[in-house]
Amino acid sequence: MKKIFVLVFAASLFGCGVSPTVKEELGYEGHNSDGLAVSELLEQLKSNPDVQVRVERGWQIAEVKSERALYSFTPETHPAYPSYVKREVVQKEGSIFIETSARCGAAKDVCDQLVRDFIELNNRVQKSVGDK
């Protein structure tokens, strides 16, 4: 399990600029307005002493070890700003998965691309785990 989390962490270092074709069913209907605002969640995570927040290529990455999760907050220059993507390592029925959720403050097409980019990143991580 620790190895999987390290791989998810390492994958976050590669950035989010991948855009190959991914299945169009993304599991959401577009703009999400439920829950905390993106900026409120980021401030909440920053104020938690158990959360490590760092900046990589303009993205603010919050590592929450207790959740086995990484939150990736878009930089102000990103078309999907203000948004975040949460990736969490979960185990179901003996298999390990990366569960992805997002809160996106942009138009649906921009949010779709953000989600596609992270799905592709997750797929690369899972493939690299399978190769080992």
N, CA and C of each residue as an Amber inpcrd file, in Angstrom:
protein
   396
   0.8400000  -1.1910000   0.0000000   0.0000000   0.0000000   0.0000000
   0.8740000   1.2410000   0.0000000   1.9320000   1.2110000   0.7890000
   2.8350000   2.3580000   0.8460000   3.4560000   2.6080000  -0.5280000
   3.7790000   1.5320000  -1.2390000   4.3610000   1.6380000  -2.5740000
   3.4010000   2.3500000  -3.5310000   2.1040000   2.0350000  -3.4350000
   1.0920000   2.6600000  -4.2840000   1.0130000   4.1490000  -3.9870000
   1.0070000   4.5100000  -2.7020000   0.9180000   5.9180000  -2.3470000
   2.1360000   6.6790000  -2.8760000   3.3060000   6.0700000  -2.7760000
   4.5200000   6.6950000  -3.2950000   4.3990000   6.9090000  -4.8020000
   3.8290000   5.9330000  -5.5010000   3.6560000   6.0800000  -6.9510000
   2.6600000   7.1820000  -7.2890000   1.5760000   7.2920000  -6.5250000
   0.6240000   8.3800000  -6.7540000   1.3060000   9.7130000  -6.5030000
   2.0750000   9.7770000  -5.4370000   2.8150000  10.9910000  -5.1250000
   3.7760000  11.3290000  -6.2550000   4.5080000  10.3310000  -6.7420000
   5.4650000  10.5590000  -7.8280000   4.7510000  11.0100000  -9.0860000
   3.6000000  10.4370000  -9.3520000   2.8530000  10.8330000 -10.5490000
   2.4260000  12.2890000 -10.4780000   2.1740000  12.7820000  -9.2730000
   1.7660000  14.1800000  -9.1530000   2.8880000  15.1230000  -9.5560000
   4.1080000  14.6470000  -9.4920000   5.2480000  15.4750000  -9.8690000
   5.3680000  15.6610000 -11.3740000   4.7420000  14.7830000 -12.1430000
   4.8570000  14.8430000 -13.5950000   3.9430000  15.8870000 -14.2180000
   3.0590000  16.4720000 -13.4450000   2.2000000  17.5100000 -13.9840000
   0.9050000  16.9570000 -14.5280000   0.1590000  17.8260000 -15.1810000
  -1.1870000  17.4650000 -15.6060000  -1.4370000  17.8540000 -17.0500000
  -0.4630000  17.7960000 -17.9040000  -0.6120000  18.2700000 -19.2670000
  -0.8690000  17.1990000 -20.2890000  -1.4080000  16.0580000 -19.9150000
  -1.6540000  14.9700000 -20.8430000  -3.0820000  15.0730000 -21.3600000
  -3.2940000  14.8700000 -22.6840000  -4.6280000  15.0350000 -23.2380000
  -5.0360000  13.9840000 -24.2660000  -4.6610000  12.7250000 -24.1150000
  -5.1030000  11.7410000 -25.0860000  -6.5870000  11.4330000 -24.9210000
  -7.1450000  10.6820000 -25.8690000  -8.5530000  10.3430000 -25.8170000
  -8.8270000   9.4410000 -24.6240000  -9.8420000   9.8040000 -23.8600000
 -10.2550000   9.0460000 -22.6850000 -11.7610000   8.8780000 -22.7870000
 -12.2760000   7.7880000 -22.2790000 -13.7140000   7.5450000 -22.2960000
 -14.4720000   8.7920000 -21.8580000 -15.4930000   9.1690000 -22.6130000
 -16.2080000  10.4180000 -22.3560000 -17.0830000  10.3980000 -21.1040000
 -17.4720000   9.2420000 -20.6070000 -18.2820000   9.1920000 -19.3960000
 -17.4000000   9.5340000 -18.2050000 -17.4750000  10.7740000 -17.7580000
 -16.5770000  11.2380000 -16.7100000 -17.2050000  11.1670000 -15.3190000
 -18.4610000  10.8270000 -15.2340000 -19.0750000  10.6030000 -13.9330000
 -19.5500000  11.8560000 -13.2190000 -19.7350000  12.9320000 -13.9410000
 -20.2800000  14.1400000 -13.3330000 -20.9680000  14.9510000 -14.4190000
 -21.6920000  15.9700000 -14.0170000 -22.4780000  16.7280000 -14.9840000
 -21.9210000  18.1260000 -15.2590000 -20.7400000  18.4080000 -14.8230000
 -20.1660000  19.7270000 -15.0990000 -19.8520000  20.4800000 -13.8320000
 -20.1080000  21.7660000 -13.8440000 -19.7850000  22.6650000 -12.7390000
 -20.3390000  22.1180000 -11.4250000 -19.5130000  22.0410000 -10.4160000
 -19.8910000  21.5110000  -9.1120000 -19.9190000  22.6600000  -8.1220000
 -21.0540000  22.8770000  -7.4820000 -21.1550000  23.9840000  -6.5290000
 -21.4780000  23.5040000  -5.1170000 -21.3940000  22.2000000  -4.8680000
 -21.6770000  21.6600000  -3.5330000 -20.4350000  21.7170000  -2.6480000
 -20.6590000  21.8290000  -1.3360000 -19.5510000  21.7660000  -0.3810000
 -18.7720000  23.0580000  -0.2670000 -17.5680000  22.9410000   0.2840000
 -16.6990000  24.1050000   0.4780000 -16.2430000  24.6710000  -0.8570000
 -16.0640000  25.9720000  -0.9030000 -15.4510000  26.5910000  -2.0730000
 -14.0110000  26.0990000  -2.1620000 -13.4560000  26.1360000  -3.3560000
 -12.0910000  25.6610000  -3.5750000 -11.1220000  26.3770000  -2.6340000
 -11.2220000  27.6810000  -2.5600000 -10.3040000  28.4520000  -1.7080000
 -10.4900000  28.1190000  -0.2360000 -11.7280000  27.8500000   0.1930000
 -11.9880000  27.4790000   1.5880000 -11.3440000  26.1310000   1.9270000
 -11.4610000  25.1790000   1.0280000 -10.8470000  23.8750000   1.2740000
  -9.3320000  24.0070000   1.3450000  -8.7460000  24.7690000   0.4390000
  -7.2940000  24.9530000   0.4540000  -6.8470000  25.5760000   1.7690000
  -7.5350000  26.5890000   2.2380000  -7.1790000  27.2240000   3.5160000
  -7.3460000  26.2530000   4.6780000  -8.3980000  25.4440000   4.6420000
  -8.6170000  24.4490000   5.6890000  -7.4710000  23.4380000   5.7110000
  -7.0590000  22.9750000   4.5380000  -5.9480000  22.0230000   4.4710000
  -4.6470000  22.6660000   4.9380000  -4.4000000  23.9040000   4.5520000
  -3.1750000  24.6000000   4.9610000  -3.1070000  24.7900000   6.4710000
  -4.2530000  24.9440000   7.1000000  -4.2630000  25.1820000   8.5480000
  -4.1550000  23.8930000   9.3610000  -4.2290000  22.7530000   8.6970000
  -4.1290000  21.4650000   9.3760000  -2.6520000  21.0790000   9.4770000
  -2.1190000  20.9410000  10.6900000  -0.6940000  20.6090000  10.8450000
  -0.3240000  19.2260000  10.3160000  -1.3200000  18.3620000  10.1080000
  -1.0520000  17.0080000   9.5950000  -1.0350000  16.9420000   8.0670000
  -1.2660000  18.0820000   7.4170000  -1.3060000  18.1340000   5.9550000
  -0.0860000  18.8830000   5.4570000   0.5910000  18.2900000   4.4800000
   1.7450000  18.9520000   3.8640000   1.2950000  19.5860000   2.5570000
   1.5240000  20.9000000   2.4260000   1.1550000  21.6190000   1.2030000
   2.4280000  22.1580000   0.5820000   2.5830000  21.9090000  -0.7160000
   3.7460000  22.3900000  -1.4520000   3.2690000  22.9360000  -2.7950000
   4.1390000  23.6860000  -3.4620000   3.8190000  24.2290000  -4.7870000
   4.7460000  23.5860000  -5.7970000   4.1470000  23.0360000  -6.8630000
   4.8980000  22.4220000  -7.9480000   4.3530000  22.9390000  -9.2640000
   5.1960000  23.6360000  -9.9990000   4.8150000  24.2180000 -11.2910000
   3.5380000  25.0380000 -11.1950000   3.3830000  25.7520000 -10.1020000
   2.2270000  26.6110000  -9.8960000   1.0450000  25.9280000  -9.2390000
   1.0080000  24.6070000  -9.2530000  -0.0650000  23.8520000  -8.6180000
   0.2230000  23.7450000  -7.1250000  -0.7930000  23.9410000  -6.2950000
  -0.6550000  23.6900000  -4.8610000  -1.1230000  22.2610000  -4.6200000
  -0.2320000  21.4690000  -4.0580000  -0.4930000  20.0520000  -3.8180000
  -0.5710000  19.8380000  -2.3120000  -1.6930000  19.3280000  -1.8540000
  -1.8800000  19.0370000  -0.4310000  -1.8710000  17.5220000  -0.2600000
  -0.9430000  17.0340000   0.5510000  -0.8260000  15.6030000   0.8240000
  -1.4450000  15.3260000   2.1860000  -2.4890000  14.5050000   2.1840000
  -3.1960000  14.1550000   3.4110000  -2.9690000  12.6620000   3.6450000
  -1.9520000  12.3620000   4.4150000  -1.5690000  10.9580000   4.6240000
  -2.6720000  10.1570000   5.3060000  -3.4090000  10.7760000   6.2220000
  -4.4630000  10.0500000   6.9300000  -5.5700000   9.5830000   5.9780000
  -5.7460000  10.2760000   4.8560000  -6.7370000   9.8890000   3.8430000
  -6.1020000   9.1310000   2.6910000  -4.7650000   9.0270000   2.6980000
  -4.0190000   8.5000000   1.5460000  -4.4550000   9.2390000   0.2870000
  -4.4250000  10.5820000   0.3820000  -4.9580000  11.4000000  -0.6960000
  -4.0440000  12.5690000  -1.0340000  -4.1300000  12.9650000  -2.3010000
  -3.4720000  14.1770000  -2.7880000  -4.5430000  15.0790000  -3.3830000
  -4.5170000  16.3410000  -2.9880000  -5.3820000  17.3520000  -3.5800000
  -4.4950000  18.2220000  -4.4630000  -4.8870000  18.4080000  -5.7060000
  -4.1310000  19.2430000  -6.6360000  -4.9920000  20.4560000  -6.9860000
  -4.5410000  21.6390000  -6.5670000  -5.2730000  22.8800000  -6.7960000
  -4.6780000  23.6090000  -7.9950000  -5.5300000  23.9690000  -8.9360000
  -5.0690000  24.6320000 -10.1540000  -4.4560000  25.9870000  -9.8400000
  -3.4120000  26.3630000 -10.5890000  -2.8650000  27.7180000 -10.4460000
  -3.8220000  28.7320000 -11.0820000  -3.6740000  29.9850000 -10.7240000
  -4.5450000  31.0380000 -11.2640000  -4.4700000  31.1240000 -12.7780000
  -3.3730000  30.6940000 -13.3650000  -3.2010000  30.7700000 -14.8200000
  -3.8540000  29.5990000 -15.5620000  -4.3230000  28.5920000 -14.8520000
  -4.9410000  27.4210000 -15.4820000  -6.3650000  27.7560000 -15.9260000
  -6.7950000  27.2710000 -17.1030000  -8.1500000  27.5730000 -17.5840000
  -9.2620000  27.1010000 -16.6450000  -9.0080000  26.0800000 -15.8210000
 -10.0420000  25.5530000 -14.9220000 -10.0560000  26.2430000 -13.5600000
  -9.1940000  27.2240000 -13.3520000  -9.1230000  27.9120000 -12.0510000
 -10.4510000  28.5740000 -11.7370000 -10.9490000  28.5030000 -10.5350000
 -10.4590000  27.7820000  -9.3550000 -11.0240000  26.3640000  -9.3150000
 -10.1560000  25.4050000  -9.2190000 -10.5630000  24.0050000  -9.1880000
  -9.5550000  23.1770000  -8.4010000  -9.9850000  21.9930000  -7.9990000
  -9.0480000  21.0210000  -7.4320000  -9.4770000  19.6310000  -7.8580000
  -8.5070000  18.7370000  -7.8540000  -8.7560000  17.3210000  -8.0980000
  -8.1990000  16.5720000  -6.8950000  -9.0090000  15.6890000  -6.3390000
  -8.5840000  14.8650000  -5.2120000  -8.3930000  13.4410000  -5.7320000
  -7.2140000  12.8820000  -5.4430000  -6.9330000  11.4850000  -5.7970000
  -6.6180000  10.7390000  -4.5190000  -7.3470000   9.6560000  -4.3250000
  -7.2350000   8.8880000  -3.0920000  -6.9940000   7.4210000  -3.4190000
  -6.0170000   6.8260000  -2.7660000  -5.7260000   5.4060000  -2.9450000
  -6.6950000   4.6260000  -2.0680000  -7.4590000   3.7280000  -2.7060000
  -8.4280000   2.9080000  -1.9750000  -8.2440000   1.4510000  -2.3710000
  -8.6240000   0.5720000  -1.4570000  -8.5580000  -0.8590000  -1.7250000
  -9.9760000  -1.3980000  -1.7000000 -10.3580000  -2.0860000  -2.8010000
 -11.6850000  -2.6800000  -2.8990000 -11.5310000  -4.0950000  -3.4210000
 -12.1260000  -5.0240000  -2.7130000 -12.1440000  -6.4250000  -3.1320000
 -10.7470000  -6.9380000  -3.4940000  -9.7670000  -6.5650000  -2.6980000
  -8.4100000  -7.0440000  -2.9010000  -7.6090000  -6.3110000  -3.9640000
  -8.1970000  -5.3240000  -4.6200000  -7.4910000  -4.5480000  -5.6430000
  -7.3270000  -3.1100000  -5.1680000  -6.3100000  -2.4650000  -5.7040000
  -6.0330000  -1.0840000  -5.3390000  -6.4430000  -0.1760000  -6.4880000
  -7.1370000   0.9040000  -6.1480000  -7.6280000   1.8580000  -7.1280000
  -7.2430000   3.2750000  -6.7160000  -7.2530000   4.1640000  -7.6780000
  -7.1050000   5.5860000  -7.4050000  -8.4720000   6.2110000  -7.6660000
  -9.1520000   6.6060000  -6.5970000 -10.4410000   7.2660000  -6.7260000
 -10.1970000   8.7410000  -6.9800000 -10.8660000   9.2870000  -7.9560000
 -10.6640000  10.6730000  -8.3370000 -11.9710000  11.4330000  -8.2140000
 -11.9000000  12.5960000  -7.5800000 -13.0450000  13.4930000  -7.5290000
 -12.5270000  14.9000000  -7.7920000 -13.4250000  15.7710000  -8.2160000
 -13.0070000  17.1250000  -8.5660000 -14.0790000  18.1270000  -8.2030000
 -13.6320000  19.3210000  -7.9700000 -14.5130000  20.4820000  -7.8370000
 -13.9790000  21.4930000  -8.8170000 -14.7860000  21.8750000  -9.7620000
 -14.3030000  22.7060000 -10.8610000 -15.1430000  23.9640000 -10.9880000
 -14.4600000  25.0940000 -11.0910000 -15.1360000  26.3780000 -11.1780000
 -15.1320000  26.9810000 -12.5680000 -15.0080000  26.1510000 -13.5890000
 -14.9430000  26.6490000 -14.9630000 -16.0860000  26.0520000 -15.7860000
 -16.0910000  26.3760000 -17.0720000 -17.0870000  25.8200000 -17.9870000
 -16.9080000  24.3120000 -18.0900000 -17.9830000  23.5950000 -18.4370000
 -17.9650000  22.1400000 -18.4720000 -16.8680000  21.5890000 -19.3690000
 -16.6550000  22.1560000 -20.5380000 -15.6270000  21.6120000 -21.4340000
 -14.2340000  21.7300000 -20.8280000 -13.9730000  22.8050000 -20.1090000
 -12.6750000  22.9840000 -19.4460000 -12.5550000  22.0070000 -18.2740000
 -13.6290000  21.8470000 -17.5230000 -13.6340000  20.8990000 -16.4060000
 -13.4640000  19.4740000 -16.9150000 -14.1270000  19.1540000 -18.0180000
 -13.9780000  17.8270000 -18.6210000 -12.5230000  17.5440000 -18.9440000
 -11.8310000  18.5280000 -19.5120000 -10.4300000  18.3160000 -19.8760000
  -9.5670000  18.1280000 -18.6360000  -9.8290000  18.8920000 -17.5970000
  -9.0920000  18.7250000 -16.3420000  -9.2590000  17.3030000 -15.8190000
 -10.4910000  16.8130000 -15.7990000 -10.7610000  15.4660000 -15.3080000
 -10.0930000  14.4330000 -16.2150000 -10.1900000  14.6030000 -17.5250000
  -9.5260000  13.6740000 -18.4570000  -8.0250000  13.6100000 -18.1990000
  -7.4050000  14.7570000 -17.9820000  -5.9670000  14.7950000 -17.7250000
  -5.6000000  13.9670000 -16.5010000  -6.3950000  14.0900000 -15.4450000
  -6.1050000  13.3330000 -14.2300000  -6.4300000  11.8530000 -14.3900000
  -7.4640000  11.5260000 -15.1450000  -7.7660000  10.1180000 -15.4010000
  -6.5990000   9.4780000 -16.1430000  -6.0690000  10.1670000 -17.1280000
  -4.9280000   9.6380000 -17.8710000  -3.7160000   9.4920000 -16.9570000
  -3.4840000  10.4620000 -16.1040000  -2.3850000  10.3690000 -15.1420000
  -2.5770000   9.1620000 -14.2250000  -3.7900000   8.9670000 -13.7430000
  -4.0890000   7.7980000 -12.9030000  -3.8260000   6.4990000 -13.6650000
  -4.2470000   6.4570000 -14.9310000  -4.0360000   5.2590000 -15.7430000
  -2.5460000   4.9610000 -15.9030000  -1.7350000   5.9930000 -16.0880000
  -0.2860000   5.7880000 -16.2040000   0.2850000   5.2540000 -14.9040000
  -0.1830000   5.7820000 -13.7730000   0.2940000   5.3020000 -12.4770000
  -0.0920000   3.8390000 -12.2880000  -1.3560000   3.5060000 -12.5570000
  -1.8010000   2.1280000 -12.3800000  -1.0570000   1.1810000 -13.3120000
  -0.7660000   1.6180000 -14.5300000  -0.0100000   0.7890000 -15.4630000
   1.4000000   0.5570000 -14.9470000   2.0300000   1.6190000 -14.4090000
   3.3900000   1.4540000 -13.9010000   3.4250000   0.5310000 -12.6850000
   2.3780000   0.5380000 -11.8840000   2.2800000  -0.3690000 -10.7470000
   2.1280000  -1.8000000 -11.2440000   1.3370000  -1.9890000 -12.2930000
   1.1130000  -3.3180000 -12.8580000   2.3680000  -3.8860000 -13.5040000
   3.2640000  -3.0080000 -13.9930000   4.5080000  -3.4370000 -14.6260000
   5.5430000  -3.8880000 -13.6140000   5.3180000  -3.6350000 -12.3450000
   6.3220000  -3.9500000 -11.3260000   6.0450000  -5.2420000 -10.6490000
